[in-house]
Amino acid sequence: MSNAFVSLAAPGIANLQPYVPGKPVSELERELGITDSIKLASNENPLGAGPKALAALQGEMSELARYPDGGAYALRSALAERLGVHQDQVTIGNGSNDVLDMIARVFLYPGRESLFSQHAFAVYPLSSMAVGAELKAAAAKDFGHDLSAMQAMISDDTGVIWIANPNNPTGTWLNSDDLYAFIKQVPAQVIVVIDEAYFEYVHETNYPDASQWLDEFPNLVVTRTFSKAYGLASLRIGYGLSHPDVADLLNRVRQPFNANSLAQAAAVAALGDDDYLRRSVELNDAGLQQLGQGFERLGLSYIPSVGNFVTVNVGRSAGDVDMALLREGVITRPVENYGLQNCLRISVGLDMENARFLEALEKVL
């Protein structure tokens, strides 16, 4: 459909396509009249929010008429103490997507290049296009980042390099030695973003904590979120870690009161709920194993993942299989738009949800 106002929009907007989220349960139930659907489409924590976070939310209810702390002092303090950084290195976002968008707004503009990997998170090109930057996508290697290919594409015009570790939607990851060596050779004037949205789920040997390198690399930004392992997706709360001078620039474009009071309080409480986090990770480990075994039983190839999701090749149109699964009351995520043909990304659910999905998948195939 043509848009009469597109000629009035900023240059980067005309070719943008909106980010398409996973279908909400309410939408499926409204469209098909299904009342017992399960959603395995958006990499959410199937346990729901933790008990300490829920208690913190109740404590904020009497203050809903007040604006939140615009500087998120308590949350930045809690993060600084837990992660061993200074408060002035922490930027709070309305989800980590908000921080990614701040980075693009500060460091990308027409004439600058945004470098990312094939099959990488869709927000990187979206935020980059919105500010008029040129997109450069390096071909993937085994569905993950090819750091050698990315290094070869760095130019004098490169403004930001985006790396998701682990990557969404493929679940692949980069080891500490390779990622450190890559960052070390990136020119100091190029911002390197390590997106660690699924950081808490990973316990592979030699998986890096990129925040440990902030003192050595002033051009490094690490982003994380409370939407995944901490179960606070609906509250939209995330953060970036960087050199104080970078954080200062990000805060200049950060919207006032971008993190609401409920989100801030729940995030502080969630940081202190180690038992909930442990249970979330254990459930995810078991779910990844359950899904992998199910795919092998069905003779389907899949990409081994260290996130809270797994991408599987269903051997035919992913859109058709997705529609058939919807009629079974199971919401999944086709990822053909990521260049992964015939593939669905499946979020890890509860044991019974994973089992129901595998039963439905076998039926529709």
C-alpha positions, 0 to 999 in steps of 0.5 A: 500500500502506498503512503502519501506522506513517505516523501516527507519522512527522513531518508532512512524511513522509506525502506523500513519494514516494521519489526514483526513480533511473535503473535500474541496469544490473545490474537490467536484466540481471537482469530481462531477461537482457540482457548488453550493455546501455548506461545513458543515464539518470543523467547520469553521465560516460561516460569513467569516473573520471579517471586521477589520481582512480583513482591517489588511490583506490589510495593510500587503500586501506591506510587503510580501517580509519580514519575519514575526516577529518571536516572534509575539510581537504585537500579544502576547502583545494583547493577554496578555493585553486581557487575563490578562497574561504576554507575556512570558506565550504566545506561538504562533502557526501555528494554535493551532494544532501547539502548541499541537504538540509542547507539545507532542514533549517536554513532550512525548517520548518512555516510557511516556504515553499520556492520553486522552478520547475516542471520543476526538480530533484526533490530541492528539493520532497522535502527541503522536504516532509520538514521540513514546509515549504510548497511553491511552484512557479512556472510555467516559461517555455520549460521553464526558470526564469521569474525574474519569476514567481518574484519575484512569489511571494516572501512574508514566509514564503519561507525558501529559493529553489532555482534550478538553473543549468543545470536538470535535467532540461531543460538550460536556463540563466539568463544572468548579467545576469538571475540577478544582477538576481534575486538582488539584489532577493531579501530578505536574510533569504531563502536563495537556492540556485544549484545548479550541478551541471553547471557545468563543462560550460557555456561559453555566453557570459554564463553566470554563476559564481555563486560570484563573488557570495558576498561581495555576497550573504551569503544566497547558497549555491552547490552543485556536485558531483564526480558529473558532469564529474569522473566520481565519481558512485559516491563521492558527493562534492559541496560548497556555497559560502556565507557563513561564518555560513551554512556554520557552520549547515550544519555543525551539521546535517552528519552526522559523517564524511559524506564518506568518505576515498576520495571526499575523496582522489579529489576532490582529485586530480580537481580537479588533472586539467585534461586529464581535465576538458577531454576530458570536456567535449569528449566531451559537446559532441560527444555533444550535437550527435550526439543533436540531429542524430539527433532532427532526423533522426527528426523529434522535438522536444527541449529544447536543453541545456547539461548532459550530457543532453538531453530529447526528446519522443518523441510518445507515452507515454514509459513505453511507449517506455522499456520498449521501449528497455529490451528493446533493452538501452538504459536512458533516463529517462522524465521524466513525473514532472517534468511533461514528458509524452511525454519522455525524458531522455537522458544523453550517452554515448560516440559508439557508445552515442549511436549505438546509442540513436538506432538503438534509438529509431528501431526502437521508434518 
